[in-house]
């Protein structure tokens, strides 16, 4: 059959089923009439001829059903019919539907909210061109117990490693943890000085990452020399908040630490490295003073480099381990025990927070919560299937197969799961907003882009489908094996549940209690640990004590003595 004919038949069967049914009924009646006429011509009376024709045809409705089964698109029409019937069944039992949907929605909401962290940290690609080919080089300090191989690099090591390595096409450096006082000089943006997070970067920093400014340009090599005009690049957020998104701000001056800086560019809003929070960037000045041997003690730079074509991250690690050993041999008093670590940019951003294992634990925990919700709904579905034994027995007696019963029950479970997923996404949206509003305990964490993005939506869809299978497969299989003879008897209405029903319910309840107890004990240990941390004996009175950081700007305090 030509493809166009198949497509036309498919669309007609789906969108105009009444026309197809009318044609099918007319065709069957015509065929029955032809058989009747043949029997009459053979000498049979009209009544006997019609009866013989019906027997030969095999029954009009049976023939129609056989024709429908081979029609193009019949499977989709059958599925739609199952969904309509399932929706009517759920609408007839609003109490059961509300409890089941609400139970699943709570489990899906908790999982979707926590999965937003996974999406933000592990599934969202860093900005720039091919970020997996960008490496981050850090120093290894065995004495640092928390992140021993994520320490900054000194300027002398940066200069030496940039020239000596054979694995990177280009290497940039960034001091990501500076702070400046911003005092706008234009009348339209006049205001009080405010502390702004900044970063000093080498001129090739943005080109190594593969990002371009939204307005203006980036730094050039001439602007890193002392005594040159001071220039600055603004983040999109600072440009919007402090300078009212004025494109004319390019080329104007702003005051940073009592010195004038010329704005030469604005980065796009998509340029956001998770964990790094600079609002502006200035050139990293390299002078003769910070290239001495003593300057090796000042480790403040992270190195960003782009791998050469064909070079792997393992080759880069091996080469920088050798460079670190060479530095240790040349400067044993300063570099003794120090090494170099190389990671891809996505891996470093995840490692920097040290939450890979934490995310795994959290997702496992909320996964158990979802299992408990599924067990609750499965118990409800099992009890409901027990109440529908007579209905299912009648359908089996009329010719429905076991797979057809299972498909119908799973379709109803899919409807429950999708309604629960939709409500769960709404609750997750509020939950993500709540979590995002309470992450201000850490400045870097407060910048994590939590949102109900496409990854979370796909996760919720997958979780809803999985819930439908977990909740409904066992009750559906159990219901498809119902005893037709016993349940069709009058006394079958009052017969007790089978041993299979009882055993399945007992197993689910036992597993549910076990998982709930496991979560309860784990939560108790977690809160106990938090309580012990907050109430540990520090050896002094910690109440009514505050801490503060004071940043002294270079314009007023030019040396250590001042």
ZAVEXMI-183908 format. One record per atom (N, C-alpha, C): residue in one letter; x, y, z. Coordinates in pm, whole numbers, plus 50000, padded with zeros to 5 digits. Layout:
ZAVEXMI-183908
AXYZ
...
END
This chain:
ZAVEXMI-183908
X500854988150000
X500005000050000
X500895012550000
X500635022249912
X501455034449908
X501425041750042
X502545049150069
X502665056150196
X501575066750213
X501235073750105
X500195084150114
X498865077850150
X498545066350093
X497285059450124
X497265055050270
X498415050050317
X498505045950458
X498295057850551
X498915069050517
X498765080850601
X497315085750601
X496675085650482
X495285090050476
X494385080850558
X494645067750549
X493835058250625
X494055059950775
X495305062450813
X495615064450956
X494895076651012
X494975087850940
X494335100150987
X492815098550992
X492255091250893
X490795089350892
X490375080751011
X491135070151041
X490765061351152
X490895068251287
X491815077851297
X492035084651425
X491065096251444
X490945104751341
X490185117251358
X488735116151310
X488425106351226
X487045104751179
X486605090251197
X486605085251320
X486275071051341
X484825067751307
X483915077451321
X482495074651293
X482275071551145
X483015078751058
X482875076050915
X483375061950883
X484495058350943
X485025044950920
X484105034150973
X483495036451089
X482565026651145
X481335025151057
X480855036451004
X479675035750917
X479985027850789
X481165030550731
X481565023050610
X481745008250642
X482345005150759
X482554991150795
X481224984050817
X480294990750883
X478974984750906
X478244982450774
X478334992050683
X477684990550553
X478294978850474
X479634977650481
X480314967050407
X479944953350463
X479884951950596
X479534939050657
X478084935350623
X477184945050628
X475784942350595
X475624938350448
X476384944850361
X476314941150219
X476824926850197
X477924923450268
X478464909950254
X477474899650308
X476804902850420
X475814893850477
X474634892250382
X474224903050316
X473104902350223
X473464893950100
X474714895050054
X475154886849941
X475094872049975
X475554868450098
X475494854450139
X474044849650151
X473184858450201
X471754854850213
X471124852650076
X471424861349980
X470874859949845
X471344847049780
X472634843549803
X473134831049747
X472394819049804
X472124819349934
X471384808349997
X469954807549946
X469334819049921
X467954819049868
X467924813149728
X468974817049648
X469024811549512
X469294796449514
X469894791749625
X470124777249639
X468874769949682
X467784777049711
X466524770649744
X466134771349890
X466874778549971
X466534779750112
X465464790250132
X464634788350235
X463694798950272
X464474811150320
X463864822850314
X464574835250347
X465104835250491
X464254830250588
X464704830250728
X465894820850747
X465784808950689
X466874799250701
X468114804050627
X467894810950513
X469034816050436
X469794826650514
X469064835650584
X469724845950664
X470494839850780
X469884829550844
X470534823050957
X471824816150911
X471764809250799
X472944802350747
X474034812450709
X473604823850653
X474574834250616
X475294839750739
X474534841650847
X475154846650973
X476144836451028
X475764823451019
X476684813151069
X477954812750983
X477794813750852
X478954813550763
X479854825750782
X479214837250804
X479994849450827
X480734849050960
X480134842551057
X480774841551188
X480354852251285
X479354859951257
X478904870451347
X479414883951303
X478474893451287
X478834906751234
X479824913951325
X479574913751454
X480434921151547
X481844915151552
X481904901551545
X483224895251545
X484014899051421
X483344899551307
X484014903451183
X484514917951193
X483654926651247
X484074940651261
X485314941751349
X485334934051459
X486474934651551
X487754929851482
X487614919351398
X488784914451325
X489294924951226
X488374931951163
X488774942351068
X489444953951142
X488874957751256
X489464968751333
X490894965651377
X491154952951409
X492484949151458
X493554950751353
X493204949951226
X494214951151121
X494194964951056
X493314973751103
X493274987251048
X494504995151093
X494975004051008
X496125012451040
X495725022351150
X496505022851255
X496225032151365
X495265026851469
X494865013851453
X493925008351551
X494515007951691
X495855005451702
X496485004751835
X496365018051908
X496525029151833
X496435042251897
X495005045051940
X494055041351855
X492645043351892
X492285035052013
X492855022952021
X492605014452138
X493195020452264
X494385026052251
X495015032352368
X494205044452413
X493765052652318
X492935064152354
X491645059752421
X491075048752372
X489865043452435
X490155039152579
X491315032852600
X491685028952736
X491815041052828
X492405051652775
X492575063852856
X491225070052890
X490305070252793
X488975075752821
X488255067552926
X488335054352912
X487675045653010
X488335047253148
X489675048053150
X490375049853277
X490005063053343
X489885073553263
X489505086553319
X488105086053379
X487185079153311
X485835077853366
X485855070153498
X486675059653506
X486785051953630
X487315060453744
X488325068653716
X488885077253821
X487895087953863
X487145093053766
X486155103353798
X485025097653883
X484715084753867
X483665078353948
X484125076054092
X485435076254116
X485955073954251
X486855085654292
X486265097354318
X487095109254346
X487925108054473
X487405101354575
X488175099854698
X489445091954677
X489325080354613
X490495072154584
X491475079754495
X490955086554391
X491825093854299
X492585104854371
X491905112454457
X492555123554527
X493675118554618
X493415107754693
X494425102454785
X495635097054707
X495385089654601
X496485084054523
X497315094854456
X496655104754394
X497365115554326
X498175123754426
X497585127054540
X498295135154639
X499495127654696
X499345114654719
X500465106654772
X501625106554675
X501345103854548
X502425103654448
X503015117554426
X502175127854430
X502675141454404
X503685145654511
X503465141854636
X504415145454741
X505765138654718
X505735125754681
X506985118754654
X507705124354534
X506975127354426
X507595132754305
X508105146854330
X507395154954410
X507835168654438
X509155168754513
X509285160154614
X510545159554690
X511685155354599
X511465145354514
X512515140654424
X512875151154320
X511885158054264
X512165168254163
X512925179954224
X512555183854347
X513255194854413
X514725191454435
X514995179554484
X516385175454507
X517125173254375
X516405168654273
X517065166454144
X517465179754080
X516845190754119
X517265203754066
X518715206654104
X519185201454220
X520595202954255
X521465194854159
X521045182554130
X521795174254035
X521865181053899
X520755186853856
X520735193753728
X521665205753728
X521645213453839
X522465225653845
X523955222453850
X524325211853923
X525745208853944
X526315199353839
X525555189353796
X526115178553717
X525645178253572
X524475183353543
X523915182153408
X523965195053328
X524215206153395
X524265219053324
X525695221653277
X525855223653147
X527185225753093
X527685239853128
X528955241153165
X529515254553189
X529455262853062
X529455276053075
X529405284552955
X530705283552876
X530605286652750
X531805286752668
X531805275752564
X532845275652484
X532985266152374
X533635253252422
X532935242052404
X533455228752435
X534105228552574
X533335230452681
X533935231452815
X534665218952860
X534345207252801
X535045195052841
X536495194952794
X536845203852701
X538235204952657
X538985215752734
X538335222052830
X538985231952916
X539405224953045
X540675226853084
X541195220653206
X541465231453309
X541345227653436
X541665236453548
X542855230353622
X543905238353637
X545125233853704
X545175240253842
X545355232053944
X545465236754082
X546675230354148
X547005235154267
X548125229654343
X547635219254442
X548505209854473
X548205199454571
X548965202554699
X548225203654808
X548845205754939
X548365194855033
X549215185055064
X548765174055150
X548285178455287
X548685190455329
X548275195055461
X546865200455467
X546255202655351
X544865207655347
X543945195555348
X543245193555459
X542445181455475
X541155181255396
X540555193055367
X539245193255303
X539355190555153
X540065199355081
X540285197554938
X541785198954913
X542555188554938
X544015189754930
X544545192654791
X543785189254686
X544285191454550
X543475201954476
X542995211954547
X542265223054484
X542785236454533
X544085237154565
X544685249654612
X545125258154493
X545155271354511
X545585280054401
X547075278254368
X547465284454258
X548825283654204
X549475297454215
X550775297754237
X551495310454245
X551755315954105
X552025329054098
X552295335353969
X553565329753904
X554685327753978
X555865321753913
X555585308053853
X554805299653922
X554475286653865
X553595288153741
X552675297553745
X551825299953627
X552675303553507
X553625312853524
X554455317053412
X555335305653362
X555915298053456
X556795287053417
X556015275853349
X554895272053404
X554115260953347
X553485264753214
X553135277353198
X552545281653071
X553535280152956
X554805282952983
X555815282152878
X556305267852857
X556325259552964
X556985246552955
X556065235352907
X554755236652926
X553875225352896
X553705223652745
X553445211252704
X553255207752564
X551845202352537
X550945203652635
X549615197552620
X548505207852603
X548775220552636
X547735230852629
X547995240152512
X546935243352440
X547045253152332
X547195267152387
X546585269952501
X546665283152564
X546335281552712
X546975289652795
X546785288752940
X546515302552995
X545455303853074
X545075316553137
X545065314853288
X545115326153359
X545105326053506
X544045335553556
X543485332353672
X542445340853731
X542555340453883
X542545352253942
X542415353654088
X540945356754113
X540175346454148
X538715347254149
X538145353154278
X538965355754377
X538405358754510
X538835372454561
X538775382354475
X539105396054516
X537825403654547
X538005415254609
X536865423854641
X537295438354623
X536425446354565
X536715460554542
X535525468854591
X535795481654617
X534745491154651
X534365498954526
X533115498154488
X532615504554367
X531905517454405
X532355528654342
X531695541554360
X531375547154223
X530125546554178
X529785551954046
X530085566854039
X530555571453923
X530915585553909
X529905593453827
X529005586653754
X528015593853675
X526845597753764
X526185608753728
X525075613653809
X523905604053810
X523695596953700
X522545587953692
X522725575653779
X523975572753817
X524225560753898
X524915564254028
X524735576454075
X525395580554199
X524835572754317
X525715569954412
X525295562554529
X526465560154622
X526205553054728
X527215549954826
X528145538954774
X529425539154818
X530335528354779
X529805514854830
X530035504654751
X529595491354790
X530665481254753
X530765470854836
X531745460354812
X531255451254700
X532115448854603
X531785440754487
X532825429754473
X532345417454452
X533255406454426
X533865408154287
X535175406754278
X535835408654150
X536845397554126
X537385397454006
X538415387753969
X539435394753881
X540685391553904
X541765396453818
X542175384953727
X542105387053597
X542315376153501
X543345380553397
X544005370553341
X544935373253231
X544135376753106
X544755383853010
X543995388552893
X543325377352813
X543915365352814
X543365354452733
X542345345952809
X541925350452926
X541005342653011
X539705339452937
X539095349552878
X537805347452814
X537945339352685
X539055341052613
X539235333452489
X539505318752520
X540195315752630
X540425301852668
X539105295052701
X538225302052774
X536915296452806
X535995295952684
X536295304052585
X535475303852463
X534225312152475
X534295323552545
X533145332452560
X533535346252507
X532525353552461
X532725367052409
X531795376552482
X532185389252496
X531315398952565
X530065401952485
X529025405352557
X527785409352490
X527945423152426
X528665431952496
X528975445352444
X530455447852466
X531055455352376
X532445459352396
X533425448252359
X534545447952432
X535625438752402
X536215433352532
X537195424252516
X537925419052632
X539285426052642
X540125421252732
X541415427652756
X542405424152645
X543425432552633
X544555429452545
X545845429352626
X546915424952563
X548175423152634
X548755436252685
X548445447352620
X548995460152663
X548405464852796
X547215459752830
X546525464852949
X546945457953078
X547905448553071
X548365442053194
X549645448353246
X550155458253173
X551385464553217
X551085475453319
X551865476453427
X551645486953527
X551775500753464
X550925509853510
X550955523453460
X550045525953343
X549505515453283
X548575517253172
X547205521553224
X546355525853131
X544995529453170
X544285517353229
X543615519453340
X542925508353407
X541585505953338
X541305493253310
X540065489653240
X539355478753320
X538055477153293
X537255467553367
X536155462153276
X535775449553298
X534645443353229
X533585440053333
X532345443453304
X531245441653399
X530485428753368
X529945422753473
X529005411653453
X527655417253410
X526845408753349
X525535413253302
X524655417353420
X524755410053532
X523925413253650
X524295426953706
X525605429753719
X526025442753772
X525655453953677
X525785451553549
X525425461653449
X523945464953457
X523095454953479
X521655457553491
X521325464553622
X521905459453732
X521525464353865
X522095478253894
X523345480353860
X524015492653901
X524005503453793
X523905499353666
X524035509053558
X522825509153466
X521715503353512
X520425504253444
X520485499553299
X521355489953269
X521475483853135
X521725494253027
X522515504353058
X522825514852961
X523965510152871
X523685508852742
X524735504952648
X525815515552638
X525455528052666
X526435538952660
X527445538352773
X527275528752866
X528235527552975
X529615523252923
X529645516752807
X530915512852747
X531715525552716
X532945526152767
X533805537752747
X533745547752860
X532785546252951
X532715555353065
X533605550453179
X533805559053275
X534675555853389
X533845552753513
X534305543353590
X533765540653723
X534925540553821
X534615542453950
X535685543154050
X535705530154130
X536855523654126
X537105511654204
X538275514254296
X538015513154427
X539075515754527
X539745529254505
X538885539454481
X539325553254467
X540165555854342
X540085547054246
X540795549054119
X539805547354005
X540025554753899
X539135554353783
X539475542353694
X538435535153654
X538555523953560
X537595526553445
X538035523653324
X537195525253206
X536495512153173
X535185512553158
X534415500553122
X534615497852974
X535135485852942
X535385482452802
X534485471252752
X533725464852842
X532875453952797
X531875449552901
X530845442552856
X529825436552942
X529655422152898
X529775412752992
X529635398652959
X528155394852948
X527825384652871
X526415380352859
X525915374052988
X524595373753004
X523995368153125
X524255353253137
X524525346453025
X524775332053030
X526155328653084
X527045338553095
X528395335753145
X528335335353298
X528285323153350
X528165321353494
X528785307953530
X529955308253595
X530605296153642
X530125293253783
X529455281853801
X528905278253931
X530015278154037
X529775285554145
X530755286054253
X531655298254249
X531735304754133
X532525317054121
X531555328754106
X531785339154185
X530765349654194
X531295363654164
X532325365354080
X532765379054049
X531715386653970
X531605399354003
X530685408053933
X531395416953831
X532705417053838
X533495424453740
X534875418053731
X535565421053621
X536885415253596
X537855426453559
X539045425953617
X540115435253587
X541325427353536
X542265433753465
X543435426353417
X544345422053532
X544905410553518
X545875405453614
X547235411353580
X547755419553668
X549035426053643
X550175417253694
X551115414553608
X552295406653642
X553505415953640
X554115418253758
X555265427053772
X556495418953811
X557625425853814
X558855419053854
X558805414553998
X558045421754082
X557985418254224
X557295404954248
X556285401554167
X555585388854190
X556125377654104
X557375379254054
X558035368353983
X559275363254057
X559495368354177
X560635364054256
X560345350554322
X561395344854384
X561235331954451
X560275332954568
X560325344154642
X559415345754757
X557955346854713
X557745351254589
X556375352554539
X555705339054524
X556485328054528
X555905314754518
X555035311354640
X555275318454750
X554475315854870
X553055321254855
X552875330954766
X551555337054746
X550835329254637
X550025319754677
X549275311454583
X547845316754578
X547485322754464
X546175329254455
X545485327154320
X546115319454230
X545585318354094
X545045304354064
X543945303853990
X543495291653926
X543855292553779
X544405281753724
X544805281753585
X543735274953500
X543325281753394
X542365276353298
X543095274653165
X543015262753109
X543765259952986
X542915251452892
X543165253352763
X542445245452662
X543395235052604
X542935222352609
X543745211252561
X543975212152411
X545165208252369
X545445207452226
X544625196152164
X544335196952035
X543595185851970
X544335172751986
X543605162452025
X544195149152040
X544825146452175
X544965156552259
X545565154852392
X544465151452492
X544715141552575
X543745137552676
X544075143852811
X543085143752900
X543285149453032
X544315141353112
X544415128353085
X545415120053153
X546825124253113
X547045127652987
X548355132352944
X548695145553010
X547695154353024
X547935167153091
X548305165053238
X547645155653304
X547985152853444
X549415147853457
X549815138853369
X551165133453376
X552205144453355
X551975153253259
X552955163753232
X553035173753347
X551915177553405
X551965187353513
X552485181253643
X552335168353660
X552985161953774
X554505163053761
X555015161153638
X556455162653615
X556905177153635
X556095186853589
X556445200953609
X556455204653756
X555505199253834
X555485201953977
X556705195954046
X557145183954005
X558345177954064
X559595186154029
X559615191753909
X560755200153871
X560785212853956
X559615218853981
X559575230654068
X560025227254209
X559655215254257
X560075211054391
X561595209154398
X562195204454291
X563645202754289
X564365216254281
X563805225854207
X564455238954192
X564255247754315
X563115246554383
X562825254954499
X562345246154615
X563215237954671
X562795228254772
X562245234454899
X562735246254937
X562275252255062
X560825256655053
X560385260854934
X559015266154918
X558085255654859
X558565247854762
X557705238654687
X557705224454742
X558405221954852
X558495208354906
X557105203254946
X556745191754893
X555455185654925
X554305190354838
X554545200454753
X553475205654667
X553475198454532
X552305196954475
X552155190754344
X551155198454260
X550725192454150
X549765198854060
X548675189054024
X547445193754020
X546285185753983
X545615191953861
X545135183553771
X544475188153648
X543125181253637
X542075189153619
X540715183853600
X540055191353486
X539105184753422
X538285192053326
X537415202153400
X537005212353330
X536235223053394
X534945217953459
X534125209553391
X532925204553459
X533245196553585
X534285188153580
X534645180253698
X535135189053811
X535885199653778
X536405208453884
X535285215953952
X534315220953875
X533215228353936
X532425219454031
X532285206653996
X531595197354084
X532445193954205
X533755191854183
X534645188154293
X534815199854390
X534775212154339
X534995223954423
X534015224554539
X532775220354514
X531775220454621
X531875207954708
X532505197554658
X532635185254735
X531305178854771
X530335179254676
X528995174454710
X528575162654625
X529515156654550
X529125145454465
X528515134254549
X529235130454658
X528715119854745
X527455124254818
X527425137254854
X526235142354922
X525005141654835
X525155145054705
X524025144054613
X523565129654597
X524535120454592
X524165106354579
X523365101654700
X523785105854821
X523065101954943
X521665107954945
X521575120854909
X520275127654912
X519315121354812
X519785118754689
X518905112954589
X518495098754626
X519375091254690
X518995077954737
X517915078854844
X518075088554934
X517105090155043
X515725093854989
X515685103954902
X514365108054849
X513805097354756
X514705089154697
X514215077854619
X513455067854705
X513955065654827
X513235056954921
X511885063054959
X511855076354973
X510575082955002
X509575080354890
X510055080954765
X509165078254652
X508715063554652
X509595054454692
X509215040354700
X508105038354804
X508205045354916
X507145044355018
X505825049454962
X505875060654889
X504655065954828
X504075055954728
X504945049654649
X504475039654552
X503855027654623
X504445023654735
X503895012354810
X502515015754864
X502335027954911
X501015032154960
X499975031554849
X500345037054732
X499395037254621
X499145023054570
X500185014654569
X500005000754526
X499024993454617
X499094996254748
X498124990254840
X496714994754810
X496555007754778
X495225012754741
X494725006154612
X495625004754514
X495224998554388
X494874983754407
X495594977054495
X495304962954520
X493934961354585
X493624970154682
X492304969654745
X491204973054646
X491494982654555
X490484986454456
X490274975054356
X491364968254317
X491224956954224
X490424945654288
X490574943854421
X489784933554489
X488304936854483
X487964949854488
X486574953854478
X486024953154338
X486904951854237
X486464951254097
X486584937154041
X486634927054129
X486824913354081
X485704908953987
X484464912454019
X483334908153935
X483384914753799
X483724927853798
X483834934953670
X484924928753582
X486084925853642
X487174920053565
X486834905953519
X486114898453603
X485704884853564
X484774885253445
X483864894953441
X482944896153328
X483714899353200
X484694908153209
X485474911853091
X486274899953041
X486814892053134
X487534879953094
X486584869853029
X485374868753085
X484414859253029
X483944863352890
X483934876352863
X483514881152731
X484624880152627
X485804875752669
X486864873352571
X488094881852585
X488114890952682
X489314899052702
X490454890252754
X491644891952697
X492794884252742
X493424890252866
X494324882752928
X495004887753047
X495824900153019
X496504900552902
X497294912252867
X496414924552846
X495214922252793
X494294933652773
X493864939452906
X493614931053005
X493254935753140
X494424943253202
X495644937753187
X496824944253244
X497034958053180
X496854958753047
X497044971552979
X496034981953027
X494784977753046
X493774987153092
X494084992353232
X494484983353322
X494794987653459
X496044996253462
X497054993053382
X498255001353378
X497955015153318
X497005015653225
X496605028653170
X495995037453278
X495135031753362
X494585039353474
X495685043853569
X496685035053591
X497795038853679
X498635050053619
X498785049853485
X499505060753419
X498785074053439
X497465073753428
X496705086053451
X496935091253593
X496865082353691
X497105086453830
X498515092153844
X499515085253783
X500895089653796
X501125103053727
X500515105253611
X500705117953541
X500005129453612
X498835126953667
X498195137253748
X499055140253871
X499585129653934
X500475131854048
X501735139054008
X502285135853887
X503475142853841
X503215157553815
X502045160853757
X501715174853731
X501595182653861
X500875176853959
X500775183654088
X502135183954158
X502925173254141
X504255172954201
X505165183654144
X505055186554014
X505865197153955
X505485210854010
X504195212854034
X503765225454094
X504345226854235
X504265216054313
X504855216454447
X506375218054440
X507015211554341
X508465212754325
X508865227054289
X508035233854209
X508325247754174
X508375256454300
X507395254454388
X507415261854514
X508575257354603
X508865244254601
X509965239154683
X511305244554638
X511535245354508
X512795250854457
X512915265554493
X511805272854482
X511835287054521
X512145288554670
X511595279654752
X511865280254897
X513335277154926
X513865266654862
X515265262954884
X516185273954834
X515885279554718
X516725290054662
X516725302454751
X515585305354815
X515525316954903
X516215314855036
X516535302255070
X517185299455198
X518615294355180
X519215297255064
X520595293055040
X521585304555060
X521145315255130
X522035326655150
X523025324555263
X523085312255319
X524075309555422
X525475309155362
X525595307855230
X526875307355163
X526755315155033
X527675324555012
X527555333354896
X527665325754766
X528565315754762
X528705307954641
X527475299254617
X526945293154725
X525755284754708
X524545292954666
X524485305454711
X523345313754674
X523315316854525
X524455315054455
X524525317654312
X524265305154228
X524015293754294
X523745281454218
X522415283054144
X522395280754013
X521175283353934
X520135272253946
X519475271454060
X518405261754076
X517165266454000
X516575257653924
X515365261253849
X514655248553805
X513415250353765
X512615239253712
X512905238253562
X514115233553529
X514545233453390
X514085220753319
X514545219153194
X514115207753114
X514585194553174
X515755194553240
X516235182153302
X515295177753414
X514825187353493
X513905183953603
X512565179353547
X512105185553438
X510845181353377
X510935167153323
X512045163953256
X512225150253206
X512335140353320
X513005144353428
X513115135553544
X511735132953604
X510905143453615
X509565141653670
X508715132553581
X508875133953448
X508145125153357
X508585110653374
X509905108553382
X510415094853403
X509975089353538
X509995097753641
X509565093253774
X508095089753774
X507275097453704
X505835094453697
X505595081153627
X506305078953515
X506145066153444
X506595054453530
X507735056253598
X508225045553686
X507245042853800
X506655053553854
X505655051853961
X504465043753911
X504035046553788
X502895039053733
X503205024153726
X504435020853685
X504815006753677
X504965000553815
X505645007853907
X505865002354041
X504545000654116
X503655010454101
X502395009954174
X501424999654115
X501404998753982
X500314991453921
X500634977853863
X501924974653846
X502224962153779
X501794950053861
X502164949853989
X501794938354073
X500274937154089
X499534948054122
X498064946754128
X497444942653995
X497994947653882
X497434944153751
X497664929353720
X498874924353747
X499144910253724
X498254901453812
X498074905953935
X497244898354027
X495784898153981
X495294909753932
X493904910753889
X493654902753761
X494674901753673
X494484894653547
X494364879653568
X494754874653685
X494674860353712
X493474857153802
X492434865253795
X491264863153880
X490504850453838
X489854844253933
X489074831953910
X487714835953853
X487544833653722
X486324838153655
X485094831053710
X485134817853723
X483974810253767
X483544814353907
X484484815353996
X484144818454135
X483584832554149
X484194842154077
X483764856054093
X482464859054020
X482094850553924
X480814852753857
X479644846953934
X479924838654031
X478844833254113
X478294844054206
X477094842354244
X476444852254331
X477174853554462
X477634841954517
X478284842654646
X479694848354635
X480174849554513
X481514855154495
X481604869454540
X480484876354546
X480504890254590
X481014891654732
X480654882154814
X481014883254956
X482204874654992
X482824868354891
X483944859754922
X485134868054966
X485924862555052
X487084869755105
X488174870155001
X489154878855025
X490274880254933
X491074867454929
X491674864954813
X492474852854796
X493744853754876
X494384841954892
X495654841654963
X496714849754890
X496624850254756
X497594858054679
X497484872854711
X496224878054720
X496014891954758
X496604894554895
X496304885954990
X496764888055127
X498284887655135
X498894877755065
X500344876955068
X501014889055007
X500454894254897
X501034905854832
X500914918154919
X499744919854981
X499584931355072
X500534930455190
X500704918555246
X501604916855359
X503044920155320
X503464915655202
X504824918455156
X505054933355138
X504084940355076
X504244954655053
X504284962355184
X503404958955277
X503374966055405
X504674963655482
X505184951255478
X506434948155547
X507594956155489
X507704956455356
X508774964055292
X508644978955320
X507414983955319
X507194998155345
X507635001855486
X507284993655586
X507684996455724
X509204995855738
X509854986155669
X511304984955677
X511994997255620
X511555001855503
X512175013655441
X511915026055526
X510685027455577
X510375039155661
X511225039255788
X511435027655848
X512265026855967
X513715030555935
X514195025855820
X515555029255777
X515705044355761
X514745050855695
X514805065355677
X514695072655810
X513845067555899
X513675074056029
X514965073556110
X515635062156110
X516895060956184
X517965070056122
X518055070055988
X519035078655922
X518785093355949
X517515097555946
X517195111555975
X517535114956118
X517265105856211
X517615108256351
X519105109956370
X519905101656302
X521365103056313
X521835116356254
X521205120556144
X521585133256082
X521315144956177
X520125145456235
X519805156356326
X520655155756453
X520985143756496
X521865142556612
X523255148256581
X523765145356460
X525055150756422
X525035165956413
X523955171556355
X523845186256347
X523795192256487
X523035185956577
X522935191056714
X524305190756783
X525055180056762
X526365178956827
X527345189256772
X527255192156640
X528135202256582
X527815216056638
X526525219156651
X526145232356700
X526415234156849
X526485223156923
X526645224157068
X527975218357117
X528955216957026
X530235211757070
X530975221857156
X531815216857242
X532585225157334
X533805230557262
X533865243657240
X534975249957170
X536095254457264
X535885253157392
X536895257657487
X536745272157527
X535725278857473
X535435292757510
X533965295357482
X533475306557535
X532075310257515
X531895315857374
X531095309057294
X530905313157155
X529665321657135
X528835323257240
X527625331357224
X527985346157220
X527235353657144
X527395368057129
X528735371757065
X529325362656989
X530565365656918
X530265366556768
X530855376356703
X530675378356560
X532025378056491
X532035374656363
X533245375256281
X533015384856166
X534095390856118
X533985400356007
X535265400055926
X535145402655797
X536295403955708
X536445418555668
X537655423755672
X537945437455633
X538925437055517
X538545442855405
X539395443455287
X539965457555275
X541285458955274
X541955471955262
X542355474155117
X541965485555061
X542255487854920
X543685492654901
X544225489654784
X545625492654755
X545895507554740
X544855515554708
X545095529854688
X545505536754817
X544925532954929
X545265539255056
X546345531555130
X546315518455122
X547275510055196
X548195503555093
X549325510355063
X550185506054955
X551195495554996
X551465493955126
X552415483655169
X551915477455299
X552595466955342
X552145459555459
X552195467955586
X553175476855596
X553295484855719
X552105494155735
X551665500555627
X550495509355636
X549245501555672
END
